[in-house]
């Protein structure tokens, strides 16, 4: 099995979209995925892309397939400047424990440093212990002071 981390391409969107739905199932909220594949593709590869991504492509048994990805965008903090906001890092269930998540996260850190971002921020569900333990390996700071807020239209 060979793992390659590379910049996502438009052709990767269907596989990434399947992983998004898999993540929503895992997070017990499949009904929350309301974005269409067309909107997803346009948002990443259209005239004004708002997100970027890298994929973990796995080759084995004569086949190559996207088995994980990390998707981010840049947010601006009036206190910290440009920061990478990690929207999702996903590895398909069958490939967890094979180092894909670590390779994706290490690549994100490299990208953030190369672009001179002041850091990476993200959210994790408080019950998602495997993800929390993964982030602890990176000495992530967990902030229980801020409350998430949103408006849905």
TIRO-2110 file (N, C-alpha, C; in Angstrom, 1 decimal):
// TIRO-2110
0.8, -1.2, 0.0, N, 1, A
0.0, 0.0, 0.0, CA, 1, A
0.9, 1.2, 0.0, C, 1, A
0.6, 2.2, -0.9, N, 2, A
1.3, 3.4, -1.0, CA, 2, A
0.4, 4.6, -0.8, C, 2, A
0.8, 5.5, 0.1, N, 3, A
0.0, 6.7, 0.4, CA, 3, A
0.7, 7.9, -0.2, C, 3, A
-0.1, 8.7, -0.9, N, 4, A
0.4, 9.9, -1.5, CA, 4, A
-0.6, 11.1, -1.0, C, 4, A
0.0, 12.1, -0.4, N, 5, A
-0.7, 13.3, 0.0, CA, 5, A
-0.5, 14.3, -1.1, C, 5, A
-1.6, 14.8, -1.7, N, 6, A
-1.4, 15.8, -2.8, CA, 6, A
-2.6, 16.8, -2.7, C, 6, A
-2.4, 17.9, -3.5, N, 7, A
-3.4, 18.9, -3.6, CA, 7, A
-4.7, 18.3, -4.2, C, 7, A
-5.8, 18.6, -3.7, N, 8, A
-7.1, 18.1, -4.3, CA, 8, A
-7.3, 18.7, -5.6, C, 8, A
-7.9, 17.9, -6.5, N, 9, A
-8.3, 18.3, -7.8, CA, 9, A
-9.8, 18.2, -8.0, C, 9, A
-10.4, 18.8, -8.9, N, 10, A
-11.8, 18.8, -9.1, CA, 10, A
-12.3, 17.4, -9.3, C, 10, A
-11.6, 16.5, -9.9, N, 11, A
-12.0, 15.1, -10.1, CA, 11, A
-12.1, 14.3, -8.8, C, 11, A
-11.5, 14.9, -7.7, N, 12, A
-11.6, 14.2, -6.4, CA, 12, A
-12.9, 14.5, -5.6, C, 12, A
-13.6, 15.5, -6.1, N, 13, A
-14.8, 15.9, -5.3, CA, 13, A
-15.8, 14.8, -5.1, C, 13, A
-16.2, 14.0, -6.0, N, 14, A
-17.1, 12.9, -5.6, CA, 14, A
-16.6, 12.0, -4.5, C, 14, A
-15.4, 11.6, -4.5, N, 15, A
-14.8, 10.8, -3.4, CA, 15, A
-14.8, 11.6, -2.1, C, 15, A
-14.4, 12.9, -2.2, N, 16, A
-14.4, 13.7, -1.0, CA, 16, A
-15.9, 13.9, -0.4, C, 16, A
-16.8, 14.0, -1.3, N, 17, A
-18.2, 14.2, -0.9, CA, 17, A
-18.7, 12.9, -0.2, C, 17, A
-18.3, 11.8, -0.7, N, 18, A
-18.7, 10.5, 0.0, CA, 18, A
-18.1, 10.5, 1.4, C, 18, A
-16.8, 11.0, 1.5, N, 19, A
-16.2, 11.0, 2.8, CA, 19, A
-16.9, 12.0, 3.8, C, 19, A
-17.4, 13.1, 3.2, N, 20, A
-18.2, 14.0, 4.0, CA, 20, A
-19.4, 13.4, 4.6, C, 20, A
-20.1, 12.6, 3.7, N, 21, A
-21.3, 11.9, 4.2, CA, 21, A
-21.0, 10.8, 5.2, C, 21, A
-19.8, 10.2, 5.0, N, 22, A
-19.4, 9.2, 6.0, CA, 22, A
-19.1, 9.8, 7.3, C, 22, A
-18.5, 11.0, 7.3, N, 23, A
-18.2, 11.8, 8.5, CA, 23, A
-19.5, 12.2, 9.2, C, 23, A
-20.5, 12.6, 8.4, N, 24, A
-21.8, 13.0, 9.0, CA, 24, A
-22.5, 11.8, 9.7, C, 24, A
-22.4, 10.7, 9.1, N, 25, A
-22.9, 9.5, 9.7, CA, 25, A
-22.2, 9.2, 11.1, C, 25, A
-20.9, 9.3, 11.1, N, 26, A
-20.1, 9.0, 12.3, CA, 26, A
-20.5, 10.0, 13.4, C, 26, A
-20.7, 11.3, 12.9, N, 27, A
-21.0, 12.3, 13.9, CA, 27, A
-22.5, 12.4, 14.2, C, 27, A
-23.3, 11.4, 13.8, N, 28, A
-24.7, 11.2, 14.1, CA, 28, A
-25.6, 12.4, 13.6, C, 28, A
-25.2, 12.9, 12.4, N, 29, A
-25.9, 14.0, 11.9, CA, 29, A
-26.0, 14.0, 10.3, C, 29, A
-26.4, 12.8, 9.7, N, 30, A
-26.4, 12.7, 8.3, CA, 30, A
-27.3, 13.7, 7.6, C, 30, A
-28.4, 14.1, 8.3, N, 31, A
-29.4, 15.0, 7.8, CA, 31, A
-28.8, 16.4, 7.7, C, 31, A
-27.7, 16.7, 8.3, N, 32, A
-27.1, 18.0, 8.3, CA, 32, A
-26.4, 18.3, 7.0, C, 32, A
-26.0, 17.3, 6.2, N, 33, A
-25.4, 17.5, 5.0, CA, 33, A
-26.4, 18.0, 3.9, C, 33, A
-26.5, 19.3, 3.7, N, 34, A
-27.5, 19.8, 2.8, CA, 34, A
-26.8, 20.4, 1.5, C, 34, A
-25.5, 20.5, 1.5, N, 35, A
-24.8, 21.0, 0.3, CA, 35, A
-24.9, 20.0, -0.8, C, 35, A
-25.0, 20.5, -2.0, N, 36, A
-25.0, 19.5, -3.2, CA, 36, A
-23.6, 19.3, -3.7, C, 36, A
-23.4, 18.3, -4.4, N, 37, A
-22.1, 18.0, -5.0, CA, 37, A
-21.7, 19.2, -5.9, C, 37, A
-22.7, 19.7, -6.7, N, 38, A
-22.4, 20.8, -7.6, CA, 38, A
-21.9, 22.0, -6.8, C, 38, A
-22.6, 22.4, -5.8, N, 39, A
-22.2, 23.5, -5.0, CA, 39, A
-20.8, 23.3, -4.3, C, 39, A
-20.6, 22.1, -3.9, N, 40, A
-19.3, 21.7, -3.3, CA, 40, A
-18.2, 21.9, -4.3, C, 40, A
-18.4, 21.4, -5.5, N, 41, A
-17.4, 21.5, -6.5, CA, 41, A
-17.1, 23.0, -6.9, C, 41, A
-18.2, 23.7, -7.1, N, 42, A
-18.1, 25.2, -7.5, CA, 42, A
-17.4, 25.9, -6.4, C, 42, A
-17.6, 25.6, -5.1, N, 43, A
-17.0, 26.3, -4.0, CA, 43, A
-15.5, 26.1, -3.9, C, 43, A
-15.1, 25.0, -4.4, N, 44, A
-13.7, 24.7, -4.4, CA, 44, A
-12.9, 24.9, -5.6, C, 44, A
-13.6, 24.8, -6.8, N, 45, A
-12.9, 24.9, -8.1, CA, 45, A
-13.6, 25.8, -9.1, C, 45, A
-14.5, 26.6, -8.6, N, 46, A
-15.2, 27.5, -9.5, CA, 46, A
-14.4, 28.8, -9.7, C, 46, A
-15.1, 29.8, -10.1, N, 47, A
-14.4, 31.1, -10.4, CA, 47, A
-13.9, 31.8, -9.1, C, 47, A
-14.6, 31.6, -8.0, N, 48, A
-14.1, 32.2, -6.8, CA, 48, A
-14.1, 31.1, -5.7, C, 48, A
-13.0, 30.3, -5.7, N, 49, A
-13.0, 29.2, -4.7, CA, 49, A
-12.9, 29.8, -3.3, C, 49, A
-13.5, 29.1, -2.4, N, 50, A
-13.5, 29.5, -1.0, CA, 50, A
-12.8, 28.5, -0.1, C, 50, A
-12.5, 27.3, -0.6, N, 51, A
-11.8, 26.3, 0.2, CA, 51, A
-10.7, 25.7, -0.6, C, 51, A
-9.8, 25.1, 0.1, N, 52, A
-8.7, 24.4, -0.4, CA, 52, A
-8.6, 23.0, 0.3, C, 52, A
-8.0, 22.1, -0.4, N, 53, A
-7.9, 20.8, 0.3, CA, 53, A
-6.7, 20.0, -0.2, C, 53, A
-6.3, 19.0, 0.6, N, 54, A
-5.4, 18.0, 0.2, CA, 54, A
-6.1, 16.7, 0.4, C, 54, A
-5.6, 15.7, -0.4, N, 55, A
-6.2, 14.4, -0.3, CA, 55, A
-5.1, 13.3, 0.0, C, 55, A
-5.6, 12.3, 0.7, N, 56, A
-4.7, 11.1, 0.9, CA, 56, A
-5.2, 10.1, -0.1, C, 56, A
-4.3, 9.8, -1.1, N, 57, A
-4.6, 8.9, -2.2, CA, 57, A
-3.8, 7.6, -1.9, C, 57, A
-4.5, 6.5, -1.9, N, 58, A
-3.9, 5.2, -1.5, CA, 58, A
-3.9, 4.3, -2.8, C, 58, A
-2.7, 3.7, -3.0, N, 59, A
-2.6, 2.8, -4.2, CA, 59, A
-2.3, 1.4, -3.6, C, 59, A
-3.0, 0.5, -4.1, N, 60, A
-2.8, -0.9, -3.8, CA, 60, A
-3.7, -1.8, -4.6, C, 60, A
-3.3, -3.0, -4.8, N, 61, A
-4.0, -4.0, -5.6, CA, 61, A
-4.4, -3.5, -7.0, C, 61, A
-3.5, -2.7, -7.5, N, 62, A
-3.7, -2.2, -8.9, CA, 62, A
-4.7, -1.0, -9.0, C, 62, A
-5.2, -0.5, -7.8, N, 63, A
-6.2, 0.6, -7.8, CA, 63, A
-5.6, 1.7, -7.0, C, 63, A
-6.1, 2.9, -7.3, N, 64, A
-5.8, 4.1, -6.6, CA, 64, A
-7.1, 4.8, -6.2, C, 64, A
-7.2, 5.2, -4.9, N, 65, A
-8.5, 5.8, -4.5, CA, 65, A
-8.2, 6.8, -3.4, C, 65, A
-9.0, 7.9, -3.3, N, 66, A
-8.9, 8.9, -2.3, CA, 66, A
-9.6, 8.3, -1.0, C, 66, A
-8.8, 8.2, 0.0, N, 67, A
-9.3, 7.5, 1.3, CA, 67, A
-9.3, 8.5, 2.5, C, 67, A
-8.9, 9.8, 2.2, N, 68, A
-9.0, 10.8, 3.2, CA, 68, A
-8.7, 12.2, 2.6, C, 68, A
-9.1, 13.2, 3.4, N, 69, A
-8.8, 14.5, 2.9, CA, 69, A
-8.8, 15.5, 4.1, C, 69, A
-8.2, 16.7, 3.9, N, 70, A
-8.3, 17.8, 4.8, CA, 70, A
-8.7, 19.0, 4.0, C, 70, A
-9.7, 19.7, 4.5, N, 71, A
-10.3, 20.9, 3.8, CA, 71, A
-10.2, 22.1, 4.7, C, 71, A
-9.7, 23.2, 4.2, N, 72, A
-9.5, 24.4, 5.0, CA, 72, A
-9.8, 25.6, 4.2, C, 72, A
-9.9, 26.7, 4.9, N, 73, A
-10.0, 28.0, 4.3, CA, 73, A
-9.3, 29.0, 5.3, C, 73, A
-9.0, 30.2, 4.8, N, 74, A
-8.3, 31.2, 5.6, CA, 74, A
-9.3, 32.1, 6.3, C, 74, A
-9.1, 32.2, 7.5, N, 75, A
-9.9, 33.2, 8.3, CA, 75, A
-8.9, 34.3, 8.9, C, 75, A
-9.5, 35.4, 9.2, N, 76, A
-8.7, 36.5, 9.7, CA, 76, A
-9.1, 36.8, 11.1, C, 76, A
-8.1, 36.8, 12.0, N, 77, A
-8.3, 37.1, 13.4, CA, 77, A
-7.7, 38.5, 13.6, C, 77, A
-8.5, 39.4, 14.2, N, 78, A
-8.0, 40.8, 14.4, CA, 78, A
-6.9, 40.7, 15.5, C, 78, A
-6.8, 39.7, 16.2, N, 79, A
-5.7, 39.5, 17.2, CA, 79, A
-4.5, 38.8, 16.7, C, 79, A
-4.7, 37.8, 15.8, N, 80, A
-3.7, 36.9, 15.4, CA, 80, A
-3.3, 37.0, 13.9, C, 80, A
-4.1, 37.7, 13.1, N, 81, A
-3.8, 37.7, 11.6, CA, 81, A
-4.4, 36.5, 10.9, C, 81, A
-3.8, 36.2, 9.8, N, 82, A
-4.3, 35.1, 9.0, CA, 82, A
-4.1, 33.7, 9.7, C, 82, A
-5.1, 32.9, 9.7, N, 83, A
-5.1, 31.6, 10.3, CA, 83, A
-5.7, 30.6, 9.4, C, 83, A
-5.2, 29.4, 9.4, N, 84, A
-5.9, 28.3, 8.6, CA, 84, A
-7.0, 27.8, 9.5, C, 84, A
-8.2, 27.7, 8.9, N, 85, A
-9.4, 27.1, 9.6, CA, 85, A
-9.6, 25.7, 9.0, C, 85, A
-9.3, 24.7, 9.8, N, 86, A
-9.5, 23.3, 9.3, CA, 86, A
-10.9, 23.0, 9.5, C, 86, A
-11.6, 22.9, 8.4, N, 87, A
-13.1, 22.6, 8.4, CA, 87, A
-13.3, 21.1, 8.7, C, 87, A
-12.5, 20.3, 8.0, N, 88, A
-12.6, 18.8, 8.2, CA, 88, A
-11.3, 18.1, 7.8, C, 88, A
-11.0, 17.2, 8.6, N, 89, A
-10.0, 16.2, 8.3, CA, 89, A
-10.6, 14.8, 8.5, C, 89, A
-10.7, 14.1, 7.4, N, 90, A
-11.5, 12.8, 7.4, CA, 90, A
-10.6, 11.7, 6.8, C, 90, A
-10.7, 10.6, 7.4, N, 91, A
-10.1, 9.4, 6.9, CA, 91, A
-11.2, 8.3, 6.9, C, 91, A
-11.4, 7.6, 5.8, N, 92, A
-12.4, 6.6, 5.8, CA, 92, A
-12.2, 5.5, 6.9, C, 92, A
-13.2, 5.0, 7.5, N, 93, A
-13.1, 4.1, 8.6, CA, 93, A
-12.1, 3.0, 8.4, C, 93, A
-12.2, 2.4, 7.2, N, 94, A
-11.3, 1.2, 7.0, CA, 94, A
-9.8, 1.5, 6.9, C, 94, A
-9.5, 2.8, 6.8, N, 95, A
-8.1, 3.2, 6.6, CA, 95, A
-7.5, 3.9, 7.9, C, 95, A
-8.4, 4.0, 8.9, N, 96, A
-7.9, 4.6, 10.1, CA, 96, A
-6.8, 3.8, 10.8, C, 96, A
-5.8, 4.4, 11.4, N, 97, A
-4.8, 3.6, 12.0, CA, 97, A
-3.6, 3.3, 11.0, C, 97, A
-3.7, 3.8, 9.8, N, 98, A
-2.6, 3.5, 8.8, CA, 98, A
-1.7, 4.7, 8.5, C, 98, A
-1.9, 5.8, 9.3, N, 99, A
-1.1, 7.0, 9.2, CA, 99, A
-1.5, 8.0, 8.2, C, 99, A
-2.7, 7.9, 7.6, N, 100, A
-3.2, 8.9, 6.7, CA, 100, A
-3.5, 10.2, 7.4, C, 100, A
-4.1, 10.1, 8.6, N, 101, A
-4.5, 11.3, 9.3, CA, 101, A
-3.2, 12.1, 9.7, C, 101, A
-2.2, 11.4, 10.2, N, 102, A
-0.9, 12.0, 10.6, CA, 102, A
-0.3, 12.7, 9.4, C, 102, A
-0.3, 12.0, 8.2, N, 103, A
0.3, 12.6, 7.0, CA, 103, A
-0.5, 13.8, 6.6, C, 103, A
-1.8, 13.8, 6.7, N, 104, A
-2.6, 15.0, 6.3, CA, 104, A
-2.3, 16.1, 7.3, C, 104, A
-2.3, 15.8, 8.6, N, 105, A
-2.1, 16.9, 9.6, CA, 105, A
-0.7, 17.5, 9.4, C, 105, A
0.3, 16.6, 9.2, N, 106, A
1.7, 17.1, 9.1, CA, 106, A
1.8, 18.0, 7.8, C, 106, A
1.1, 17.6, 6.8, N, 107, A
1.1, 18.5, 5.5, CA, 107, A
0.4, 19.8, 5.8, C, 107, A
-0.7, 19.8, 6.5, N, 108, A
-1.4, 21.0, 6.8, CA, 108, A
-0.5, 22.0, 7.6, C, 108, A
0.2, 21.4, 8.6, N, 109, A
1.1, 22.3, 9.4, CA, 109, A
2.2, 22.9, 8.5, C, 109, A
2.7, 22.1, 7.6, N, 110, A
3.7, 22.6, 6.6, CA, 110, A
3.2, 23.7, 5.8, C, 110, A
2.0, 23.5, 5.2, N, 111, A
1.3, 24.5, 4.4, CA, 111, A
1.1, 25.8, 5.2, C, 111, A
0.6, 25.7, 6.4, N, 112, A
0.4, 26.9, 7.3, CA, 112, A
1.7, 27.6, 7.5, C, 112, A
2.7, 26.9, 7.8, N, 113, A
4.0, 27.5, 8.1, CA, 113, A
4.6, 28.2, 6.9, C, 113, A
4.5, 27.5, 5.7, N, 114, A
5.0, 28.1, 4.5, CA, 114, A
4.3, 29.4, 4.1, C, 114, A
3.0, 29.4, 4.4, N, 115, A
2.2, 30.6, 4.1, CA, 115, A
2.2, 31.7, 5.2, C, 115, A
3.0, 31.4, 6.3, N, 116, A
3.2, 32.3, 7.4, CA, 116, A
1.9, 32.6, 8.1, C, 116, A
1.0, 31.6, 8.2, N, 117, A
-0.2, 31.8, 9.0, CA, 117, A
0.2, 31.7, 10.4, C, 117, A
-0.6, 32.4, 11.3, N, 118, A
-0.3, 32.4, 12.7, CA, 118, A
-0.7, 31.1, 13.4, C, 118, A
-1.4, 30.2, 12.7, N, 119, A
-1.8, 29.0, 13.4, CA, 119, A
-2.9, 28.3, 12.6, C, 119, A
-3.3, 27.2, 13.2, N, 120, A
-4.4, 26.4, 12.6, CA, 120, A
-5.5, 26.3, 13.7, C, 120, A
-6.7, 26.5, 13.4, N, 121, A
-7.8, 26.4, 14.4, CA, 121, A
-8.9, 25.4, 13.8, C, 121, A
-9.6, 24.8, 14.7, N, 122, A
-10.6, 23.8, 14.2, CA, 122, A
-11.5, 23.5, 15.4, C, 122, A
-12.5, 22.7, 15.2, N, 123, A
-13.4, 22.3, 16.2, CA, 123, A
-13.4, 20.7, 16.3, C, 123, A
-13.7, 20.2, 17.4, N, 124, A
-13.9, 18.8, 17.6, CA, 124, A
-15.0, 18.5, 18.6, C, 124, A
-15.9, 17.6, 18.2, N, 125, A
-17.0, 17.2, 19.1, CA, 125, A
-16.4, 16.7, 20.5, C, 125, A
-17.0, 17.1, 21.6, N, 126, A
-16.5, 16.7, 22.9, CA, 126, A
-16.5, 15.2, 23.2, C, 126, A
-17.4, 14.5, 22.4, N, 127, A
-17.4, 13.0, 22.6, CA, 127, A
-16.5, 12.2, 21.7, C, 127, A
-15.9, 12.9, 20.7, N, 128, A
-15.1, 12.2, 19.7, CA, 128, A
-13.7, 12.0, 20.3, C, 128, A
-13.6, 11.0, 21.2, N, 129, A
-12.3, 10.7, 21.8, CA, 129, A
-11.2, 10.3, 20.9, C, 129, A
-11.4, 9.5, 19.9, N, 130, A
-10.3, 9.2, 19.0, CA, 130, A
-9.7, 10.5, 18.3, C, 130, A
-10.6, 11.4, 17.9, N, 131, A
-10.1, 12.6, 17.3, CA, 131, A
-9.3, 13.5, 18.4, C, 131, A
-9.9, 13.6, 19.6, N, 132, A
-9.3, 14.3, 20.6, CA, 132, A
-7.9, 13.8, 20.9, C, 132, A
-7.8, 12.5, 21.0, N, 133, A
-6.5, 11.8, 21.3, CA, 133, A
-5.5, 12.1, 20.2, C, 133, A
-6.0, 12.1, 18.9, N, 134, A
-5.2, 12.4, 17.8, CA, 134, A
-4.6, 13.8, 17.9, C, 134, A
-5.5, 14.8, 18.2, N, 135, A
-5.0, 16.2, 18.3, CA, 135, A
-4.1, 16.4, 19.5, C, 135, A
-4.3, 15.6, 20.6, N, 136, A
-3.4, 15.8, 21.8, CA, 136, A
-2.0, 15.4, 21.4, C, 136, A
-1.8, 14.5, 20.4, N, 137, A
-0.4, 14.2, 20.0, CA, 137, A
0.3, 15.4, 19.4, C, 137, A
-0.5, 16.4, 18.9, N, 138, A
0.1, 17.6, 18.4, CA, 138, A
0.1, 18.7, 19.4, C, 138, A
-0.2, 18.4, 20.7, N, 139, A
-0.2, 19.4, 21.8, CA, 139, A
-1.2, 20.5, 21.5, C, 139, A
-2.4, 20.2, 20.9, N, 140, A
-3.4, 21.1, 20.6, CA, 140, A
-4.0, 21.7, 21.9, C, 140, A
-4.3, 23.0, 21.8, N, 141, A
-5.0, 23.6, 23.0, CA, 141, A
-6.5, 23.4, 22.8, C, 141, A
-7.2, 22.9, 23.8, N, 142, A
-8.6, 22.7, 23.8, CA, 142, A
-9.2, 23.9, 24.6, C, 142, A
-10.1, 24.6, 24.0, N, 143, A
-10.7, 25.8, 24.6, CA, 143, A
-12.1, 25.6, 25.0, C, 143, A
-12.4, 25.5, 26.3, N, 144, A
-13.8, 25.3, 26.7, CA, 144, A
-14.4, 26.6, 27.2, C, 144, A
-13.8, 27.7, 26.8, N, 145, A
-14.3, 29.1, 27.2, CA, 145, A
-15.3, 29.6, 26.2, C, 145, A
-15.1, 29.4, 24.9, N, 146, A
-15.9, 30.0, 23.9, CA, 146, A
-17.1, 29.1, 23.5, C, 146, A
-18.2, 29.7, 23.2, N, 147, A
-19.4, 29.0, 22.8, CA, 147, A
-19.6, 29.2, 21.3, C, 147, A
-19.9, 28.1, 20.6, N, 148, A
-20.1, 28.1, 19.2, CA, 148, A
-21.5, 28.8, 18.9, C, 148, A
-21.5, 29.7, 17.9, N, 149, A
-22.7, 30.4, 17.5, CA, 149, A
-22.9, 30.2, 16.0, C, 149, A
-24.1, 30.2, 15.5, N, 150, A
-24.3, 30.2, 14.1, CA, 150, A
-25.7, 30.7, 13.8, C, 150, A
-25.8, 31.1, 12.5, N, 151, A
-27.1, 31.5, 11.9, CA, 151, A
-27.3, 30.6, 10.7, C, 151, A
-28.4, 30.1, 10.5, N, 152, A
-28.7, 29.3, 9.3, CA, 152, A
-29.8, 29.9, 8.5, C, 152, A
-29.5, 30.0, 7.2, N, 153, A
-30.5, 30.6, 6.3, CA, 153, A
-31.0, 29.6, 5.3, C, 153, A
END
